[in-house]
């Protein structure tokens, strides 16, 4: 569906494609390392939730002294009713085993899986923004490359004319000022070229930093040749993000509802102390007890209902955020499509202008050789031609950039 030329894995040492830059930045950007960390953390949390069904053991030790004890206020001849000691000692191991949790922990586990998926998707959204950053740098470099090419072309042309003018000056056919004008223009062009090269290096260094590798100084960035057919929307990672947010709101309602369900657990206690279960015994001894219990809170003053209502409102908020995002994408799509149409028309005009400018420059070059016009007049027309050629190249680059932006908006890039 989408074809971007020059995107093969085998890259020439002195050339780079847009896809290669995006790919290298995607695997070397520090944020990408969070993927494995988030996955590991999510797996641990998910596994730990179901451990609530494992037996839970608690060890307790207690020593106490009380000011009074229970006494039997009876005096029966021949019968001695013992009185408990005021000090007591107890060592116990309490064991609880959840039998039925009302689906609460299963819902929690599902919610945790969705939360982990949402965290990973949030990361994908942030990583997708990196593509736009790479695109901006890449096309800035392409424009700087084109400026460099045009300046080198101007240099070659001026050098060629300068040789002719020097010959004419030495033969007394042309004034020496014509030579000086060309020399000054040559120096000014060299100065402009130096600035362009510096800006290109600076931008390429930023690109290299994002890619996590060094780029040679003579590296060439290839113009993407894009052909788009049957572009489908809704492929942006944000749409999956909104979907997971809605799923999380829905599953959290299940967590709240299952939290109010009855829970059944078995329990047991092993103990050693004084007194044991026989409160009237003054001897240390061991004991145990086992049982089952049911816990249920049938009334929570509508707290659960209110929490579910809040989740419903959050789901509606997510819906409005999704609609806003779609609206912004539509607006961006309109802008990029209009830019593509405008740039296509400008390129057609540029071609006509270049043809006319070339005729004028050819005429002025002949006049300069014959000493009819000055070097300044020739340079004016030469610069007009080179500016027209530069405009054509920039409009072509900007059209490709608008197409790349359109693919990026749809999520097809």
C-alpha positions as CSV (number, residue, x, y, z in Angstrom):
1,X,0.0,0.0,0.0
2,X,2.8,2.4,0.9
3,X,6.0,2.4,-1.1
4,X,9.0,4.5,-0.1
5,X,12.0,4.1,-2.3
6,X,15.5,3.7,-0.9
7,X,14.2,1.9,2.2
8,X,16.0,-1.3,1.9
9,X,18.1,-2.6,4.8
10,X,21.3,-2.4,2.7
11,X,22.4,1.2,3.0
12,X,25.3,2.7,1.0
13,X,28.0,4.0,3.3
14,X,27.5,7.6,2.1
15,X,23.7,7.7,1.8
16,X,20.8,7.4,4.1
17,X,17.0,7.0,3.6
18,X,14.2,8.4,5.7
19,X,13.1,4.9,6.7
20,X,16.6,4.0,7.9
21,X,16.8,7.2,10.0
22,X,13.4,6.4,11.5
23,X,14.3,2.8,12.2
24,X,17.7,3.6,13.8
25,X,16.1,6.3,16.0
26,X,13.3,3.9,17.0
27,X,15.7,1.2,18.2
28,X,18.3,3.5,19.9
29,X,16.0,6.1,21.5
30,X,16.3,5.7,25.3
31,X,12.5,5.6,25.7
32,X,12.4,2.2,23.9
33,X,14.1,0.5,26.7
34,X,11.0,1.0,28.8
35,X,9.1,-1.6,26.8
36,X,10.8,-4.6,28.4
37,X,10.8,-3.0,31.8
38,X,7.0,-2.3,31.6
39,X,6.3,-5.8,30.4
40,X,8.4,-7.4,33.2
41,X,6.7,-5.2,35.8
42,X,3.2,-6.0,34.4
43,X,4.0,-9.8,34.5
44,X,5.1,-9.6,38.1
45,X,2.0,-7.7,39.2
46,X,-0.4,-10.0,37.3
47,X,1.2,-13.1,38.8
48,X,1.1,-11.7,42.3
49,X,-2.6,-10.9,42.2
50,X,-3.6,-14.6,42.1
51,X,-1.3,-15.3,45.0
52,X,-4.2,-14.1,47.1
53,X,-5.5,-17.7,46.6
54,X,-2.4,-19.1,48.1
55,X,-2.5,-20.1,51.9
56,X,-1.6,-17.1,54.0
57,X,0.3,-17.8,57.2
58,X,0.9,-15.4,60.1
59,X,3.1,-16.1,63.2
60,X,2.2,-14.4,66.4
61,X,3.8,-14.3,69.8
62,X,2.3,-12.5,72.8
63,X,3.0,-12.2,76.6
64,X,0.6,-10.2,78.8
65,X,-0.3,-9.4,82.3
66,X,-3.8,-8.3,83.4
67,X,-5.0,-6.7,86.6
68,X,-7.8,-9.1,87.2
69,X,-9.1,-12.5,86.1
70,X,-12.4,-14.3,86.0
71,X,-13.3,-15.8,89.4
72,X,-16.2,-18.0,90.3
73,X,-17.8,-16.4,93.4
74,X,-18.9,-19.8,94.9
75,X,-17.6,-21.8,97.8
76,X,-18.4,-25.5,97.6
77,X,-17.1,-27.7,100.4
78,X,-14.6,-30.3,99.0
79,X,-14.3,-28.6,95.6
80,X,-11.6,-26.2,94.7
81,X,-12.3,-24.0,91.7
82,X,-9.0,-22.8,90.2
83,X,-8.4,-19.2,89.5
84,X,-6.5,-18.3,86.2
85,X,-3.1,-16.7,86.5
86,X,-2.9,-13.0,85.7
87,X,0.0,-13.5,83.3
88,X,-0.5,-15.4,80.0
89,X,1.7,-16.5,77.1
90,X,0.8,-17.4,73.6
91,X,2.6,-18.5,70.4
92,X,0.3,-19.1,67.4
93,X,0.5,-19.9,63.7
94,X,-2.6,-18.6,61.9
95,X,-3.4,-20.0,58.4
96,X,-6.1,-18.6,56.1
97,X,-7.1,-20.0,52.8
98,X,-9.4,-18.1,50.4
99,X,-11.9,-20.5,48.8
100,X,-14.1,-18.1,46.9
101,X,-13.3,-14.4,46.2
102,X,-16.4,-13.5,44.2
103,X,-14.3,-12.9,41.1
104,X,-12.5,-9.9,42.6
105,X,-9.0,-11.1,42.0
106,X,-9.7,-12.4,38.5
107,X,-11.1,-8.9,37.7
108,X,-8.1,-7.3,39.2
109,X,-5.8,-9.5,37.1
110,X,-7.6,-8.5,34.0
111,X,-7.4,-4.9,34.9
112,X,-3.7,-5.2,35.5
113,X,-3.2,-6.8,32.1
114,X,-5.1,-3.9,30.5
115,X,-3.1,-1.4,32.5
116,X,0.2,-2.9,31.3
117,X,-1.1,-2.9,27.7
118,X,-2.1,0.8,28.2
119,X,1.3,1.7,29.5
120,X,3.0,0.0,26.5
121,X,0.6,1.8,24.2
122,X,1.3,5.2,25.8
123,X,4.9,4.4,25.1
124,X,4.1,3.7,21.4
125,X,2.3,7.0,21.2
126,X,5.4,8.8,22.5
127,X,7.7,6.8,20.2
128,X,5.4,7.8,17.2
129,X,6.1,11.4,17.9
130,X,9.8,10.6,17.4
131,X,9.0,9.9,13.7
132,X,7.7,13.5,13.2
133,X,10.9,14.8,14.8
134,X,13.0,12.7,12.5
135,X,10.9,13.9,9.5
136,X,11.4,17.5,10.4
137,X,15.2,17.1,10.6
138,X,15.4,15.0,7.5
139,X,13.6,17.4,5.2
140,X,15.5,20.3,6.7
141,X,18.7,18.5,5.6
142,X,17.2,17.9,2.1
143,X,16.5,21.6,1.7
144,X,20.0,22.5,2.9
145,X,21.5,19.9,0.5
146,X,19.6,21.6,-2.3
147,X,20.8,25.0,-1.3
148,X,24.4,23.6,-1.3
149,X,23.9,22.2,-4.7
150,X,22.6,25.5,-6.1
151,X,25.5,27.5,-4.6
152,X,28.0,25.0,-6.0
153,X,26.3,25.4,-9.4
154,X,26.5,29.2,-9.1
155,X,30.2,28.9,-8.1
156,X,31.0,26.9,-11.2
157,X,29.1,29.3,-13.4
158,X,30.8,32.4,-11.9
159,X,34.3,30.7,-12.2
160,X,33.6,30.0,-15.9
161,X,32.4,33.5,-16.6
162,X,35.3,34.9,-14.5
163,X,37.8,33.2,-16.8
164,X,36.2,34.8,-19.8
165,X,36.0,38.2,-18.2
166,X,39.7,38.1,-17.2
167,X,40.6,37.3,-20.8
168,X,38.5,40.2,-22.0
169,X,39.9,42.6,-19.4
170,X,43.5,41.6,-20.3
171,X,42.7,42.3,-24.0
172,X,41.2,45.7,-23.1
173,X,37.7,44.7,-24.3
174,X,36.1,44.9,-20.9
175,X,36.5,47.2,-17.8
176,X,38.4,45.7,-14.9
177,X,35.4,46.4,-12.6
178,X,33.5,43.5,-14.2
179,X,36.2,41.2,-13.0
180,X,36.0,42.6,-9.5
181,X,32.2,42.2,-9.4
182,X,32.6,38.5,-10.3
183,X,35.4,38.0,-7.7
184,X,33.2,39.6,-5.0
185,X,30.2,37.5,-5.9
186,X,32.4,34.4,-5.8
187,X,33.6,35.2,-2.3
188,X,30.0,36.0,-1.2
189,X,28.9,32.6,-2.6
190,X,31.6,30.9,-0.7
191,X,30.5,32.6,2.5
192,X,26.9,31.5,1.9
193,X,28.1,28.0,1.2
194,X,30.1,27.9,4.4
195,X,27.0,28.9,6.4
196,X,24.9,26.2,4.6
197,X,27.4,23.5,5.3
198,X,27.6,24.5,9.0
199,X,23.8,24.4,9.3
200,X,23.7,21.1,7.5
201,X,26.3,19.6,9.8
202,X,24.4,20.9,12.9
203,X,21.2,19.4,11.7
204,X,22.9,16.1,10.8
205,X,24.5,16.0,14.2
206,X,21.1,16.2,15.8
207,X,19.9,13.4,13.5
208,X,22.9,11.3,14.4
209,X,22.3,11.8,18.1
210,X,18.7,10.5,17.7
211,X,19.9,7.6,15.6
212,X,22.6,6.7,18.2
213,X,25.4,6.5,15.6
214,X,28.0,8.6,13.9
215,X,27.4,10.0,10.4
216,X,30.2,10.7,8.0
217,X,30.6,14.3,7.0
218,X,29.9,13.5,3.3
219,X,26.7,11.5,4.0
220,X,23.9,12.1,1.5
221,X,20.3,12.0,2.5
222,X,18.1,10.5,-0.2
223,X,14.9,12.1,-1.4
224,X,12.0,9.7,-0.6
225,X,10.0,8.8,-3.6
226,X,6.5,8.1,-2.2
227,X,3.6,6.5,-3.9
228,X,0.5,6.1,-1.7
229,X,-2.5,4.0,-2.7
230,X,-5.6,3.1,-0.7
231,X,-4.4,4.9,2.4
232,X,-6.4,3.7,5.4
233,X,-7.0,5.8,8.4
234,X,-7.4,4.8,12.1
235,X,-3.9,3.3,12.1
236,X,-2.5,5.8,14.6
237,X,-1.4,4.3,17.9
238,X,-3.6,6.9,19.7
239,X,-6.7,5.0,18.6
240,X,-5.5,1.8,20.3
241,X,-4.7,4.0,23.3
242,X,-8.3,5.3,23.5
243,X,-9.6,1.7,23.1
244,X,-7.5,0.5,26.0
245,X,-8.6,3.4,28.2
246,X,-12.2,2.5,27.6
247,X,-11.5,-1.1,28.3
248,X,-9.8,-0.2,31.5
249,X,-12.8,1.9,32.7
250,X,-15.1,-1.1,31.9
251,X,-13.0,-3.7,33.7
252,X,-12.6,-1.4,36.7
253,X,-16.4,-1.5,37.1
254,X,-16.1,-5.3,37.3
255,X,-13.4,-4.9,40.0
256,X,-15.7,-2.7,42.1
257,X,-18.7,-4.9,41.6
258,X,-16.9,-8.1,42.4
259,X,-15.4,-6.5,45.5
260,X,-18.8,-6.4,47.1
261,X,-19.5,-10.1,46.5
262,X,-19.4,-12.6,49.4
263,X,-16.1,-14.2,50.1
264,X,-15.5,-17.6,51.6
265,X,-12.3,-18.6,53.4
266,X,-11.1,-21.5,55.6
267,X,-8.9,-20.8,58.6
268,X,-6.9,-22.7,61.1
269,X,-4.7,-21.9,64.1
270,X,-2.0,-23.8,65.8
271,X,-1.0,-22.5,69.2
272,X,1.1,-23.1,72.3
273,X,0.8,-21.2,75.5
274,X,-0.7,-20.6,78.9
275,X,-3.6,-20.8,79.1
276,X,-4.6,-22.7,76.0
277,X,-8.2,-23.2,75.1
278,X,-8.9,-24.3,78.6
279,X,-9.0,-20.9,80.3
280,X,-8.9,-22.4,83.8
281,X,-5.7,-24.4,83.2
282,X,-2.4,-23.0,84.6
283,X,-0.2,-25.3,82.5
284,X,1.5,-24.7,79.1
285,X,0.0,-26.7,76.3
286,X,-0.6,-26.9,72.6
287,X,-4.0,-26.5,70.8
288,X,-5.6,-26.0,67.4
289,X,-8.8,-24.8,65.9
290,X,-10.2,-24.9,62.4
291,X,-13.2,-23.3,60.7
292,X,-14.7,-21.5,57.8
293,X,-16.0,-18.0,57.5
294,X,-18.1,-15.9,55.1
295,X,-17.6,-12.1,54.8
296,X,-20.0,-9.8,52.9
297,X,-20.7,-6.1,53.0
298,X,-24.2,-5.8,51.5
299,X,-24.4,-2.1,52.1
300,X,-21.6,0.4,51.5
301,X,-23.7,3.7,51.4
302,X,-23.7,3.6,47.6
303,X,-19.9,4.1,47.4
304,X,-19.6,1.4,44.8
305,X,-22.4,2.8,42.7
306,X,-20.8,6.2,42.8
307,X,-17.4,4.8,41.8
308,X,-19.1,3.1,38.8
309,X,-20.8,6.4,37.9
310,X,-17.4,8.1,38.0
311,X,-16.0,5.5,35.7
312,X,-18.9,6.0,33.3
313,X,-18.1,9.7,33.2
314,X,-14.5,9.0,32.6
315,X,-15.5,6.8,29.6
316,X,-17.5,9.6,28.2
317,X,-14.5,11.9,28.7
318,X,-12.3,9.5,26.8
319,X,-14.9,9.5,24.0
320,X,-14.7,13.3,23.7
321,X,-10.9,13.1,23.7
322,X,-11.1,10.6,20.8
323,X,-13.5,12.8,18.9
324,X,-11.2,15.8,19.4
325,X,-8.2,13.8,18.2
326,X,-10.1,12.7,15.1
327,X,-11.2,16.3,14.4
328,X,-7.6,17.5,14.7
329,X,-6.5,14.8,12.3
330,X,-9.2,15.8,9.8
331,X,-8.0,19.4,10.0
332,X,-4.4,18.4,9.6
333,X,-5.4,16.1,6.6
334,X,-7.1,19.0,4.9
335,X,-4.1,21.2,5.4
336,X,-1.6,18.7,4.0
337,X,-3.8,17.8,1.0
338,X,-4.2,21.5,0.1
339,X,-0.5,22.0,0.5
340,X,0.2,19.1,-1.9
341,X,-2.2,20.6,-4.5
342,X,-0.7,24.1,-4.0
343,X,2.9,22.8,-4.4
344,X,2.0,20.9,-7.5
345,X,0.7,24.1,-9.1
346,X,3.8,26.0,-8.0
347,X,6.0,23.4,-9.5
348,X,4.3,23.8,-12.9
349,X,4.8,27.6,-12.7
350,X,8.4,27.0,-11.6
351,X,9.1,25.0,-14.7
352,X,7.8,27.7,-16.9
353,X,9.8,30.4,-15.0
354,X,13.0,28.3,-15.2
355,X,12.6,28.0,-19.0
356,X,12.2,31.7,-19.4
357,X,15.0,32.5,-17.0
358,X,17.4,30.2,-18.9
359,X,16.7,32.0,-22.1
360,X,17.4,35.4,-20.5
361,X,20.6,34.1,-18.9
362,X,21.8,32.6,-22.2
363,X,21.2,36.0,-23.8
364,X,22.9,37.9,-21.0
365,X,25.9,35.5,-21.1
366,X,26.4,36.3,-24.8
367,X,26.1,40.0,-24.2
368,X,28.6,39.8,-21.3
369,X,31.1,38.0,-23.6
370,X,30.7,40.8,-26.1
371,X,31.0,43.5,-23.5
372,X,27.5,44.9,-24.0
373,X,26.4,44.5,-20.4
374,X,28.3,44.5,-17.1
375,X,29.0,41.5,-14.8
376,X,26.5,42.9,-12.3
377,X,23.7,42.8,-14.8
378,X,24.6,39.2,-15.7
379,X,24.8,38.1,-12.1
380,X,21.3,39.6,-11.4
381,X,19.8,37.4,-14.1
382,X,22.0,34.4,-13.1
383,X,20.8,34.7,-9.5
384,X,17.2,35.0,-10.7
385,X,17.6,31.7,-12.6
386,X,19.2,29.9,-9.7
387,X,16.5,31.2,-7.4
388,X,13.8,29.9,-9.7
389,X,15.6,26.5,-9.8
390,X,15.9,26.5,-6.0
391,X,12.3,27.4,-5.6
392,X,11.4,24.4,-7.9
393,X,13.5,22.0,-5.8
394,X,12.2,23.4,-2.5
395,X,8.6,23.1,-3.7
396,X,9.3,19.5,-4.7
397,X,10.8,18.7,-1.3
398,X,8.0,20.4,0.5
399,X,5.5,18.4,-1.6
400,X,7.2,15.1,-0.6
401,X,7.2,16.3,3.0
402,X,3.5,17.1,2.9
403,X,2.9,13.5,1.5
404,X,5.0,12.1,4.3
405,X,3.1,14.2,6.8
406,X,-0.1,12.8,5.4
407,X,1.1,9.3,5.8
408,X,2.1,10.1,9.3
409,X,-1.4,11.5,10.1
410,X,-3.0,8.3,8.9
411,X,-0.5,6.2,10.7
412,X,0.7,4.5,7.5
413,X,4.3,5.6,7.8
